[in-house]
Amino acid sequence: MSVTILIPTALRSFVDRKSEVEVEGGTVGEALANLAAEYPDLKHQIYEDDVKLRGFVNIFVDGTNIKKLNGLETVVAAGATVMLVPAIAGGC
Amino acid sequence: MLKLTSQIEEEIRKAGAEAYPNECCGILIGSEEDGTHVVKALKPIDNARESGEQYHRFLITAEEMMQAELEVRRLGLEIIGFYHSHPDHPARPSDYDRDHALPFYSYIILRVAEGRSDMMTCWRLQTSREAFDSEPFEVQP
């Protein structure tokens, strides 16, 4: 089934400047894997290795953080909106 | 290059002074025009770090970022960067800033010295993530 992935500005240069991308996937993990397969340069930016997302990358499905759901195994319905969201930190 | 108005610059300076001795933080909203970031509005964010750490750390949670992202998309704008203050520290990025930054975004850093806003600088992280480059900025009336 097709889901929409919203891309934050910092990562758009890796997906041909698109702000959103349609991909197939029954779970969040599948949808992200398909996104990474379609845009290999993005994969290095969001994954630490083949399966683990980088620490700053957060994923929301229809407004809910997947940490509160079932992680990458979270099932996505057709037409769901998946957001890649970076958490921002810093200091002196 | 980053462009902002004198009013927006003043808002950042005021936020830095008001948060002292803690760090302020917020989101730069605007657009990218031929590689230049044009700031059109600020979204001040409550520093989400533990109160005892806010004197040298800031955090914008994923939930805040998600809400901001939806908001700016509705307005047809983009998140183009962030600002934060360095209380009684130089206005240059720390190793901690580098470890937690992303390429593309503009990072404004405001030094606040003994409660008064001081030097303001702007930076972009290199794609290699090895260092920040100083980003020139232009304040327009």
gemmi code that builds the backbone of each chain (N, CA, C; Angstrom):
import gemmi

chains = {
    "A": [
        ("MET", (0.841, -1.200, 0.000), (0.000, 0.000, 0.000), (0.876, 1.249, 0.000)),
        ("SER", (0.309, 2.323, -0.468), (1.094, 3.547, -0.658), (0.955, 4.487, 0.542)),
        ("VAL", (2.078, 4.978, 1.003), (2.071, 5.968, 2.084), (2.878, 7.184, 1.639)),
        ("THR", (2.604, 8.310, 2.286), (3.315, 9.546, 1.968), (4.341, 9.822, 3.053)),
        ("ILE", (5.584, 10.035, 2.647), (6.627, 10.382, 3.617), (6.974, 11.856, 3.448)),
        ("LEU", (6.809, 12.631, 4.519), (7.153, 14.058, 4.486), (8.631, 14.206, 4.833)),
        ("ILE", (9.350, 14.964, 4.012), (10.801, 15.093, 4.145), (11.146, 16.469, 4.730)),
        ("PRO", (11.930, 16.519, 5.812), (12.322, 17.826, 6.347), (13.305, 18.528, 5.406)),
        ("THR", (13.368, 19.834, 5.503), (14.185, 20.611, 4.558), (15.633, 20.122, 4.517)),
        ("ALA", (16.191, 19.744, 5.659), (17.602, 19.357, 5.699), (17.896, 18.114, 4.877)),
        ("LEU", (16.886, 17.313, 4.609), (17.118, 16.052, 3.895), (16.623, 16.079, 2.449)),
        ("ARG", (16.057, 17.219, 2.030), (15.454, 17.247, 0.692), (16.484, 17.166, -0.423)),
        ("SER", (17.706, 17.592, -0.145), (18.719, 17.535, -1.207), (19.045, 16.083, -1.570)),
        ("PHE", (18.656, 15.156, -0.716), (18.932, 13.738, -0.993), (17.758, 13.040, -1.684)),
        ("VAL", (16.655, 13.775, -1.870), (15.471, 13.187, -2.537), (14.997, 14.114, -3.653)),
        ("ASP", (15.968, 14.605, -4.414), (15.655, 15.460, -5.573), (14.829, 16.691, -5.186)),
        ("ARG", (15.091, 17.237, -4.009), (14.447, 18.460, -3.515), (12.945, 18.307, -3.270)),
        ("LYS", (12.478, 17.085, -3.161), (11.041, 16.878, -2.923), (10.714, 17.097, -1.447)),
        ("SER", (9.529, 17.628, -1.177), (9.116, 17.796, 0.216), (8.333, 16.584, 0.704)),
        ("GLU", (7.853, 15.776, -0.224), (7.203, 14.522, 0.163), (7.376, 13.490, -0.941)),
        ("VAL", (7.388, 12.233, -0.524), (7.627, 11.134, -1.455), (6.610, 10.031, -1.172)),
        ("GLU", (6.037, 9.476, -2.225), (5.108, 8.341, -2.085), (5.903, 7.042, -2.190)),
        ("VAL", (5.727, 6.150, -1.231), (6.399, 4.845, -1.300), (5.412, 3.755, -0.890)),
        ("GLU", (5.775, 2.534, -1.221), (4.982, 1.382, -0.800), (5.524, 0.870, 0.537)),
        ("GLY", (4.642, 0.285, 1.348), (5.106, -0.306, 2.597), (3.956, -0.593, 3.528)),
        ("GLY", (3.982, -1.765, 4.174), (2.933, -2.117, 5.116), (3.269, -1.722, 6.540)),
        ("THR", (4.580, -1.509, 6.774), (5.022, -1.024, 8.091), (5.933, 0.191, 7.870)),
        ("VAL", (6.204, 0.902, 8.965), (7.102, 2.052, 8.870), (8.469, 1.602, 8.348)),
        ("GLY", (8.958, 0.477, 8.883), (10.272, -0.015, 8.469), (10.324, -0.314, 6.982)),
        ("GLU", (9.263, -0.932, 6.473), (9.224, -1.254, 5.038), (9.180, 0.015, 4.201)),
        ("ALA", (8.376, 0.961, 4.622), (8.260, 2.210, 3.862), (9.612, 2.938, 3.821)),
        ("LEU", (10.302, 2.990, 4.981), (11.603, 3.667, 5.020), (12.640, 2.917, 4.199)),
        ("ALA", (12.582, 1.583, 4.253), (13.540, 0.794, 3.465), (13.329, 1.046, 1.979)),
        ("ASN", (12.081, 1.137, 1.570), (11.798, 1.418, 0.159), (12.240, 2.831, -0.221)),
        ("LEU", (12.048, 3.767, 0.705), (12.517, 5.138, 0.459), (14.039, 5.162, 0.301)),
        ("ALA", (14.724, 4.451, 1.204), (16.195, 4.422, 1.158), (16.699, 3.730, -0.104)),
        ("ALA", (15.940, 2.712, -0.558), (16.344, 2.014, -1.785), (16.203, 2.937, -2.999)),
        ("GLU", (15.168, 3.750, -2.953), (14.929, 4.658, -4.083), (15.903, 5.837, -4.072)),
        ("TYR", (16.326, 6.235, -2.873), (17.254, 7.369, -2.738), (18.438, 6.937, -1.860)),
        ("PRO", (19.420, 6.246, -2.449), (20.521, 5.677, -1.653), (21.313, 6.727, -0.862)),
        ("ASP", (21.422, 7.949, -1.388), (22.165, 8.982, -0.649), (21.475, 9.323, 0.669)),
        ("LEU", (20.170, 9.175, 0.692), (19.425, 9.472, 1.921), (19.693, 8.422, 2.985)),
        ("LYS", (19.924, 7.203, 2.530), (20.092, 6.094, 3.477), (21.205, 6.392, 4.481)),
        ("HIS", (22.338, 6.883, 3.974), (23.470, 7.176, 4.849), (23.126, 8.266, 5.864)),
        ("GLN", (22.233, 9.151, 5.479), (21.882, 10.257, 6.369), (20.956, 9.826, 7.508)),
        ("ILE", (20.094, 8.841, 7.248), (19.110, 8.510, 8.284), (19.369, 7.183, 8.999)),
        ("TYR", (20.223, 6.335, 8.397), (20.521, 5.047, 9.033), (21.963, 5.025, 9.538)),
        ("GLU", (22.156, 4.467, 10.741), (23.517, 4.227, 11.240), (24.133, 3.041, 10.528)),
        ("ASP", (23.298, 2.043, 10.304), (23.731, 0.856, 9.561), (22.526, 0.403, 8.737)),
        ("ASP", (22.452, -0.871, 8.388), (21.369, -1.296, 7.506), (19.994, -1.268, 8.161)),
        ("VAL", (19.947, -1.306, 9.483), (18.637, -1.405, 10.134), (18.359, -0.310, 11.170)),
        ("LYS", (19.411, 0.259, 11.754), (19.195, 1.190, 12.869), (19.198, 2.641, 12.400)),
        ("LEU", (18.142, 3.363, 12.800), (18.074, 4.782, 12.437), (19.032, 5.595, 13.306)),
        ("ARG", (19.548, 6.700, 12.768), (20.399, 7.585, 13.552), (19.588, 8.187, 14.708)),
        ("GLY", (20.302, 8.539, 15.754), (19.647, 8.993, 16.976), (18.775, 10.219, 16.807)),
        ("PHE", (19.153, 11.127, 15.912), (18.389, 12.375, 15.783), (17.127, 12.197, 14.950)),
        ("VAL", (16.991, 11.037, 14.295), (15.848, 10.831, 13.401), (14.654, 10.295, 14.196)),
        ("ASN", (13.581, 11.020, 14.125), (12.334, 10.579, 14.747), (11.289, 10.389, 13.663)),
        ("ILE", (10.430, 9.413, 13.861), (9.409, 9.105, 12.865), (8.025, 9.246, 13.497)),
        ("PHE", (7.166, 9.970, 12.812), (5.785, 10.125, 13.260), (4.852, 9.530, 12.210)),
        ("VAL", (3.842, 8.803, 12.676), (2.815, 8.289, 11.776), (1.506, 8.977, 12.133)),
        ("ASP", (0.995, 9.732, 11.195), (-0.244, 10.500, 11.420), (-0.189, 11.250, 12.752)),
        ("GLY", (0.962, 11.843, 13.027), (1.105, 12.722, 14.193), (1.567, 12.052, 15.468)),
        ("THR", (1.757, 10.737, 15.456), (2.189, 10.028, 16.669), (3.593, 9.471, 16.480)),
        ("ASN", (4.470, 9.729, 17.465), (5.837, 9.226, 17.419), (5.807, 7.695, 17.485)),
        ("ILE", (6.531, 7.042, 16.573), (6.496, 5.565, 16.556), (7.110, 4.968, 17.820)),
        ("LYS", (7.846, 5.805, 18.597), (8.347, 5.298, 19.886), (7.185, 4.957, 20.811)),
        ("LYS", (6.029, 5.615, 20.604), (4.841, 5.347, 21.418), (3.971, 4.269, 20.769)),
        ("LEU", (4.351, 3.825, 19.604), (3.596, 2.783, 18.895), (4.429, 1.502, 18.904)),
        ("ASN", (4.719, 0.985, 17.747), (5.453, -0.283, 17.695), (6.780, -0.131, 16.958)),
        ("GLY", (7.363, 1.051, 17.084), (8.651, 1.287, 16.439), (8.563, 1.088, 14.936)),
        ("LEU", (9.623, 0.569, 14.353), (9.651, 0.367, 12.901), (8.657, -0.697, 12.446)),
        ("GLU", (8.158, -1.471, 13.399), (7.154, -2.495, 13.053), (5.739, -1.920, 13.017)),
        ("THR", (5.603, -0.648, 13.325), (4.279, -0.019, 13.315), (3.621, -0.187, 11.943)),
        ("VAL", (2.407, -0.672, 11.957), (1.668, -0.880, 10.707), (1.140, 0.465, 10.209)),
        ("VAL", (1.276, 0.691, 8.910), (0.749, 1.930, 8.334), (-0.408, 1.602, 7.395)),
        ("ALA", (-1.476, 2.366, 7.544), (-2.645, 2.163, 6.686), (-2.411, 2.853, 5.344)),
        ("ALA", (-3.136, 2.418, 4.339), (-3.036, 3.086, 3.039), (-3.379, 4.562, 3.206)),
        ("GLY", (-2.575, 5.415, 2.623), (-2.822, 6.853, 2.719), (-2.256, 7.498, 3.963)),
        ("ALA", (-1.594, 6.715, 4.809), (-1.016, 7.289, 6.032), (0.099, 8.273, 5.684)),
        ("THR", (0.319, 9.213, 6.611), (1.403, 10.167, 6.440), (2.498, 9.863, 7.445)),
        ("VAL", (3.690, 9.624, 6.927), (4.857, 9.328, 7.763), (5.778, 10.541, 7.691)),
        ("MET", (6.174, 11.051, 8.849), (7.059, 12.222, 8.865), (8.420, 11.857, 9.413)),
        ("LEU", (9.470, 12.286, 8.707), (10.831, 12.211, 9.235), (11.085, 13.535, 9.940)),
        ("VAL", (11.423, 13.466, 11.220), (11.585, 14.696, 11.995), (12.883, 14.659, 12.773)),
        ("PRO", (13.779, 15.613, 12.547), (15.001, 15.649, 13.347), (14.745, 16.335, 14.690)),
        ("ALA", (15.286, 15.777, 15.771), (15.291, 16.500, 17.043), (16.539, 17.390, 17.016)),
        ("ILE", (16.428, 18.585, 17.571), (17.513, 19.565, 17.472), (18.057, 19.885, 18.858)),
        ("ALA", (19.377, 19.811, 18.996), (19.994, 20.113, 20.285), (21.301, 20.858, 20.039)),
        ("GLY", (21.841, 21.425, 21.108), (23.125, 22.106, 21.012), (23.438, 22.757, 22.333)),
        ("GLY", (24.456, 23.589, 22.311), (24.828, 24.281, 23.534), (26.291, 24.640, 23.540)),
        ("CYS", (26.702, 25.353, 24.594), (28.085, 25.820, 24.613), (28.915, 24.986, 25.590)),
    ],
    "B": [
        ("MET", (24.608, 32.433, 2.652), (24.125, 33.759, 3.065), (22.759, 33.625, 3.742)),
        ("LEU", (22.586, 34.386, 4.803), (21.309, 34.428, 5.517), (20.855, 35.890, 5.554)),
        ("LYS", (19.588, 36.100, 5.311), (19.039, 37.452, 5.400), (17.950, 37.474, 6.462)),
        ("LEU", (17.966, 38.508, 7.270), (16.913, 38.680, 8.269), (16.668, 40.165, 8.474)),
        ("THR", (15.527, 40.495, 9.030), (15.227, 41.900, 9.264), (15.782, 42.330, 10.625)),
        ("SER", (15.907, 43.645, 10.790), (16.400, 44.159, 12.067), (15.429, 43.809, 13.193)),
        ("GLN", (14.135, 43.711, 12.860), (13.145, 43.349, 13.886), (13.364, 41.910, 14.362)),
        ("ILE", (13.636, 41.019, 13.425), (13.880, 39.621, 13.805), (15.185, 39.505, 14.592)),
        ("GLU", (16.197, 40.257, 14.166), (17.449, 40.248, 14.934), (17.180, 40.696, 16.376)),
        ("GLU", (16.365, 41.729, 16.511), (16.074, 42.252, 17.846), (15.307, 41.225, 18.686)),
        ("GLU", (14.410, 40.493, 18.043), (13.659, 39.451, 18.765), (14.610, 38.378, 19.305)),
        ("ILE", (15.610, 38.003, 18.507), (16.575, 36.994, 18.961), (17.384, 37.545, 20.127)),
        ("ARG", (17.820, 38.794, 19.997), (18.620, 39.399, 21.072), (17.815, 39.488, 22.369)),
        ("LYS", (16.541, 39.857, 22.237), (15.673, 39.970, 23.414), (15.475, 38.595, 24.071)),
        ("ALA", (15.262, 37.574, 23.232), (15.060, 36.215, 23.769), (16.309, 35.750, 24.515)),
        ("GLY", (17.472, 36.051, 23.968), (18.718, 35.646, 24.616), (18.899, 36.319, 25.965)),
        ("ALA", (18.593, 37.614, 26.014), (18.749, 38.362, 27.263), (17.739, 37.887, 28.311)),
        ("GLU", (16.513, 37.605, 27.860), (15.473, 37.186, 28.805), (15.735, 35.785, 29.365)),
        ("ALA", (16.358, 34.934, 28.553), (16.614, 33.564, 29.014), (17.835, 33.487, 29.924)),
        ("TYR", (18.721, 34.479, 29.848), (19.954, 34.467, 30.647), (19.648, 34.215, 32.115)),
        ("PRO", (20.384, 33.402, 32.849), (21.646, 32.765, 32.459), (21.473, 31.452, 31.701)),
        ("ASN", (20.240, 31.156, 31.264), (20.021, 29.933, 30.496), (20.071, 30.222, 28.996)),
        ("GLU", (20.060, 29.164, 28.229), (20.072, 29.307, 26.780), (18.642, 29.437, 26.258)),
        ("CYS", (18.459, 30.346, 25.304), (17.190, 30.386, 24.580), (17.357, 29.571, 23.301)),
        ("CYS", (16.242, 29.228, 22.686), (16.324, 28.522, 21.405), (15.046, 28.749, 20.614)),
        ("GLY", (15.146, 28.540, 19.325), (13.968, 28.696, 18.482), (14.269, 28.330, 17.046)),
        ("ILE", (13.237, 28.410, 16.246), (13.309, 27.956, 14.853), (13.260, 29.154, 13.914)),
        ("LEU", (14.096, 29.113, 12.880), (14.081, 30.130, 11.830), (13.158, 29.628, 10.720)),
        ("ILE", (12.127, 30.406, 10.434), (11.161, 30.033, 9.404), (11.311, 30.979, 8.219)),
        ("GLY", (11.307, 30.438, 7.038), (11.450, 31.305, 5.874), (11.504, 30.517, 4.598)),
        ("SER", (12.432, 30.901, 3.726), (12.536, 30.210, 2.445), (13.980, 30.233, 1.987)),
        ("GLU", (14.267, 29.345, 1.045), (15.598, 29.311, 0.452), (15.483, 29.862, -0.956)),
        ("GLU", (16.268, 30.884, -1.250), (16.215, 31.498, -2.573), (17.624, 31.510, -3.141)),
        ("ASP", (17.878, 30.635, -4.104), (19.208, 30.514, -4.731), (20.309, 30.315, -3.690)),
        ("GLY", (20.051, 29.455, -2.731), (21.072, 29.152, -1.729), (21.088, 30.108, -0.556)),
        ("THR", (20.364, 31.213, -0.675), (20.289, 32.170, 0.431), (19.075, 31.856, 1.295)),
        ("HIS", (19.290, 31.802, 2.595), (18.181, 31.598, 3.517), (17.600, 32.955, 3.915)),
        ("VAL", (16.313, 33.115, 3.693), (15.642, 34.366, 4.034), (14.702, 34.093, 5.201)),
        ("VAL", (15.003, 34.694, 6.364), (14.187, 34.462, 7.556), (12.968, 35.382, 7.506)),
        ("LYS", (11.790, 34.783, 7.616), (10.562, 35.581, 7.575), (9.850, 35.619, 8.917)),
        ("ALA", (10.158, 34.670, 9.773), (9.540, 34.641, 11.107), (10.359, 33.750, 12.023)),
        ("LEU", (10.171, 33.952, 13.314), (10.791, 33.090, 14.325), (9.711, 32.290, 15.025)),
        ("LYS", (10.082, 31.103, 15.449), (9.199, 30.355, 16.341), (9.991, 30.066, 17.609)),
        ("PRO", (9.801, 30.907, 18.637), (10.523, 30.648, 19.889), (10.060, 29.318, 20.492)),
        ("ILE", (11.007, 28.574, 21.040), (10.705, 27.270, 21.639), (11.191, 27.275, 23.080)),
        ("ASP", (10.376, 26.726, 23.976), (10.837, 26.560, 25.361), (11.942, 25.511, 25.375)),
        ("ASN", (13.073, 25.873, 25.958), (14.197, 24.942, 26.043), (13.748, 23.695, 26.810)),
        ("ALA", (13.821, 22.538, 26.147), (13.295, 21.302, 26.753), (14.324, 20.560, 27.597)),
        ("ARG", (15.545, 21.092, 27.708), (16.531, 20.416, 28.562), (16.139, 20.565, 30.031)),
        ("GLU", (16.668, 19.655, 30.870), (16.397, 19.731, 32.300), (16.849, 21.106, 32.789)),
        ("SER", (16.127, 21.658, 33.776), (16.406, 23.038, 34.195), (17.857, 23.235, 34.628)),
        ("GLY", (18.444, 22.210, 35.243), (19.825, 22.346, 35.705), (20.856, 22.329, 34.591)),
        ("GLU", (20.433, 22.002, 33.393), (21.347, 21.918, 32.247), (21.169, 23.062, 31.258)),
        ("GLN", (20.124, 23.858, 31.469), (19.791, 24.864, 30.458), (20.805, 25.995, 30.352)),
        ("TYR", (21.713, 26.101, 31.324), (22.710, 27.177, 31.249), (23.720, 26.926, 30.128)),
        ("HIS", (23.808, 25.646, 29.671), (24.763, 25.361, 28.592), (24.228, 24.380, 27.542)),
        ("ARG", (22.957, 24.062, 27.603), (22.383, 23.131, 26.630), (20.975, 23.571, 26.245)),
        ("PHE", (20.589, 23.260, 25.004), (19.189, 23.443, 24.624), (18.719, 22.217, 23.866)),
        ("LEU", (17.420, 22.026, 23.866), (16.815, 20.905, 23.145), (15.462, 21.344, 22.590)),
        ("ILE", (15.267, 21.058, 21.313), (13.950, 21.215, 20.686), (13.465, 19.804, 20.400)),
        ("THR", (12.404, 19.412, 21.069), (11.987, 18.003, 20.980), (11.431, 17.672, 19.592)),
        ("ALA", (11.409, 16.392, 19.320), (10.863, 15.936, 18.040), (9.395, 16.341, 17.906)),
        ("GLU", (8.675, 16.342, 19.034), (7.256, 16.719, 18.985), (7.100, 18.189, 18.580)),
        ("GLU", (7.955, 19.064, 19.162), (7.922, 20.489, 18.788), (8.273, 20.646, 17.312)),
        ("MET", (9.273, 19.895, 16.868), (9.687, 19.993, 15.466), (8.583, 19.505, 14.531)),
        ("MET", (7.891, 18.463, 14.945), (6.819, 17.925, 14.104), (5.708, 18.961, 13.937)),
        ("GLN", (5.324, 19.594, 15.068), (4.277, 20.610, 15.002), (4.725, 21.793, 14.137)),
        ("ALA", (5.989, 22.202, 14.316), (6.505, 23.332, 13.542), (6.548, 23.009, 12.053)),
        ("GLU", (6.950, 21.782, 11.751), (7.034, 21.369, 10.344), (5.653, 21.446, 9.680)),
        ("LEU", (4.624, 20.963, 10.387), (3.269, 21.007, 9.823), (2.803, 22.445, 9.655)),
        ("GLU", (3.147, 23.276, 10.646), (2.741, 24.684, 10.618), (3.353, 25.409, 9.418)),
        ("VAL", (4.669, 25.240, 9.224), (5.325, 25.974, 8.129), (4.884, 25.452, 6.767)),
        ("ARG", (4.591, 24.162, 6.673), (4.096, 23.632, 5.391), (2.761, 24.274, 5.036)),
        ("ARG", (1.898, 24.446, 6.062), (0.594, 25.083, 5.795), (0.781, 26.509, 5.285)),
        ("LEU", (1.847, 27.179, 5.743), (2.113, 28.562, 5.344), (2.895, 28.649, 4.032)),
        ("GLY", (3.277, 27.496, 3.495), (4.073, 27.500, 2.267), (5.510, 27.923, 2.509)),
        ("LEU", (5.982, 27.777, 3.758), (7.357, 28.163, 4.104), (8.150, 26.928, 4.519)),
        ("GLU", (9.376, 27.164, 4.963), (10.248, 26.052, 5.338), (10.955, 26.354, 6.655)),
        ("ILE", (11.356, 25.301, 7.337), (12.280, 25.466, 8.463), (13.669, 25.581, 7.850)),
        ("ILE", (14.309, 26.739, 8.032), (15.617, 26.953, 7.390), (16.758, 26.977, 8.408)),
        ("GLY", (16.440, 26.902, 9.680), (17.516, 26.871, 10.658), (17.024, 27.109, 12.067)),
        ("PHE", (17.965, 27.431, 12.932), (17.679, 27.542, 14.365), (18.531, 28.656, 14.969)),
        ("TYR", (18.087, 29.165, 16.097), (18.917, 30.107, 16.841), (18.993, 29.646, 18.283)),
        ("HIS", (20.104, 29.941, 18.904), (20.214, 29.710, 20.342), (21.282, 30.633, 20.903)),
        ("SER", (21.281, 30.767, 22.208), (22.227, 31.693, 22.846), (23.319, 30.917, 23.568)),
        ("HIS", (24.452, 31.570, 23.711), (25.570, 31.055, 24.506), (25.806, 32.035, 25.657)),
        ("PRO", (25.220, 31.757, 26.818), (25.408, 32.675, 27.951), (26.864, 32.676, 28.420)),
        ("ASP", (27.461, 33.845, 28.389), (28.857, 34.033, 28.840), (29.828, 33.091, 28.146)),
        ("HIS", (29.543, 32.785, 26.903), (30.445, 31.987, 26.071), (30.517, 32.626, 24.690)),
        ("PRO", (31.603, 32.374, 23.974), (31.735, 32.969, 22.640), (30.621, 32.515, 21.694)),
        ("ALA", (30.353, 33.348, 20.694), (29.298, 33.047, 19.722), (29.847, 32.177, 18.593)),
        ("ARG", (30.421, 31.069, 18.978), (30.867, 30.123, 17.953), (30.425, 28.718, 18.371)),
        ("PRO", (30.218, 27.831, 17.386), (29.664, 26.521, 17.714), (30.622, 25.666, 18.524)),
        ("SER", (30.067, 24.946, 19.466), (30.861, 24.028, 20.278), (30.899, 22.663, 19.597)),
        ("ASP", (31.726, 21.771, 20.114), (31.733, 20.392, 19.615), (30.348, 19.767, 19.805)),
        ("TYR", (29.709, 20.143, 20.911), (28.363, 19.609, 21.172), (27.392, 20.093, 20.095)),
        ("ASP", (27.522, 21.372, 19.712), (26.674, 21.876, 18.620), (26.895, 21.061, 17.353)),
        ("ARG", (28.164, 20.799, 17.030), (28.488, 20.075, 15.790), (27.924, 18.662, 15.821)),
        ("ASP", (28.052, 18.007, 16.964), (27.570, 16.626, 17.069), (26.061, 16.515, 16.871)),
        ("HIS", (25.346, 17.631, 17.130), (23.890, 17.570, 17.083), (23.289, 18.386, 15.940)),
        ("ALA", (24.133, 18.831, 15.026), (23.632, 19.682, 13.943), (23.421, 18.873, 12.667)),
        ("LEU", (22.737, 19.508, 11.737), (22.501, 18.904, 10.424), (22.960, 19.878, 9.348)),
        ("PRO", (23.489, 19.323, 8.237), (23.807, 20.208, 7.114), (22.524, 20.879, 6.603)),
        ("PHE", (22.666, 21.878, 5.809), (21.599, 22.680, 5.210), (21.123, 23.791, 6.140)),
        ("TYR", (20.820, 23.469, 7.387), (20.244, 24.476, 8.265), (21.248, 25.590, 8.579)),
        ("SER", (20.729, 26.796, 8.789), (21.527, 27.909, 9.309), (21.401, 27.910, 10.823)),
        ("TYR", (22.527, 28.089, 11.500), (22.535, 28.109, 12.965), (23.013, 29.471, 13.448)),
        ("ILE", (22.093, 30.263, 13.965), (22.463, 31.553, 14.557), (22.841, 31.312, 16.014)),
        ("ILE", (23.981, 31.865, 16.414), (24.404, 31.782, 17.817), (24.587, 33.203, 18.341)),
        ("LEU", (23.936, 33.475, 19.453), (24.029, 34.791, 20.087), (24.788, 34.671, 21.398)),
        ("ARG", (25.861, 35.419, 21.527), (26.540, 35.475, 22.822), (25.769, 36.437, 23.720)),
        ("VAL", (25.508, 36.008, 24.944), (24.894, 36.892, 25.945), (25.896, 37.029, 27.075)),
        ("ALA", (26.369, 38.232, 27.280), (27.408, 38.468, 28.277), (26.822, 39.201, 29.473)),
        ("GLU", (26.829, 38.533, 30.610), (26.294, 39.101, 31.848), (24.891, 39.674, 31.638)),
        ("GLY", (24.097, 38.935, 30.881), (22.693, 39.315, 30.701), (22.414, 40.222, 29.515)),
        ("ARG", (23.472, 40.683, 28.852), (23.247, 41.582, 27.714), (23.625, 40.881, 26.406)),
        ("SER", (22.767, 41.053, 25.413), (23.066, 40.411, 24.128), (24.313, 41.045, 23.537)),
        ("ASP", (25.111, 40.205, 22.909), (26.420, 40.659, 22.424), (26.577, 40.205, 20.971)),
        ("MET", (27.685, 39.576, 20.656), (27.963, 39.204, 19.263), (26.990, 38.130, 18.761)),
        ("MET", (26.557, 38.298, 17.516), (25.703, 37.300, 16.882), (26.424, 36.771, 15.641)),
        ("THR", (26.433, 35.449, 15.494), (27.096, 34.833, 14.344), (26.150, 33.808, 13.716)),
        ("CYS", (26.522, 33.354, 12.527), (25.693, 32.355, 11.855), (26.606, 31.308, 11.215)),
        ("TRP", (26.133, 30.069, 11.183), (26.977, 28.950, 10.766), (26.168, 27.928, 9.988)),
        ("ARG", (26.879, 27.204, 9.108), (26.277, 26.026, 8.465), (27.242, 24.858, 8.604)),
        ("LEU", (26.702, 23.701, 8.901), (27.530, 22.504, 9.051), (27.932, 21.982, 7.670)),
        ("GLN", (29.200, 21.618, 7.531), (29.647, 21.015, 6.279), (28.958, 19.669, 6.088)),
        ("THR", (28.749, 19.275, 4.836), (28.083, 17.996, 4.554), (28.852, 16.824, 5.150)),
        ("SER", (30.177, 16.968, 5.232), (31.002, 15.905, 5.832), (30.795, 15.805, 7.336)),
        ("ARG", (30.146, 16.826, 7.928), (29.885, 16.939, 9.365), (31.156, 17.218, 10.170)),
        ("GLU", (32.263, 17.503, 9.494), (33.522, 17.686, 10.220), (33.638, 19.052, 10.877)),
        ("ALA", (32.992, 20.054, 10.316), (33.133, 21.408, 10.863), (31.995, 22.297, 10.376)),
        ("PHE", (31.851, 23.415, 11.063), (30.914, 24.446, 10.617), (31.666, 25.455, 9.746)),
        ("ASP", (30.983, 26.003, 8.760), (31.489, 27.172, 8.036), (30.721, 28.387, 8.525)),
        ("SER", (31.458, 29.476, 8.704), (30.795, 30.729, 9.054), (29.905, 31.144, 7.892)),
        ("GLU", (28.680, 31.523, 8.196), (27.751, 31.940, 7.141), (27.520, 33.444, 7.255)),
        ("PRO", (27.844, 34.195, 6.213), (27.589, 35.637, 6.294), (26.093, 35.902, 6.411)),
        ("PHE", (25.742, 36.938, 7.154), (24.326, 37.291, 7.210), (24.149, 38.791, 7.043)),
        ("GLU", (22.986, 39.130, 6.528), (22.692, 40.527, 6.200), (21.430, 40.928, 6.939)),
        ("VAL", (21.525, 42.004, 7.707), (20.355, 42.496, 8.433), (19.763, 43.656, 7.633)),
        ("GLN", (18.483, 43.496, 7.275), (17.820, 44.519, 6.476), (16.844, 45.298, 7.353)),
        ("PRO", (16.622, 46.550, 7.009), (15.711, 47.368, 7.824), (14.304, 46.777, 7.878)),
    ],
}
model = gemmi.Model(1)
for chain_id, residues in chains.items():
    chain = gemmi.Chain(chain_id)
    for i, (resn, *xyz) in enumerate(residues, 1):
        res = gemmi.Residue()
        res.name, res.seqid = resn, gemmi.SeqId(i, " ")
        for name, pos in zip(("N", "CA", "C"), xyz):
            atom = gemmi.Atom()
            atom.name, atom.element = name, gemmi.Element(name[0])
            atom.pos, atom.b_iso = gemmi.Position(*pos), 0.0
            res.add_atom(atom)
        chain.add_residue(res)
    model.add_chain(chain)
structure = gemmi.Structure()
structure.add_model(model)
structure.setup_entities()
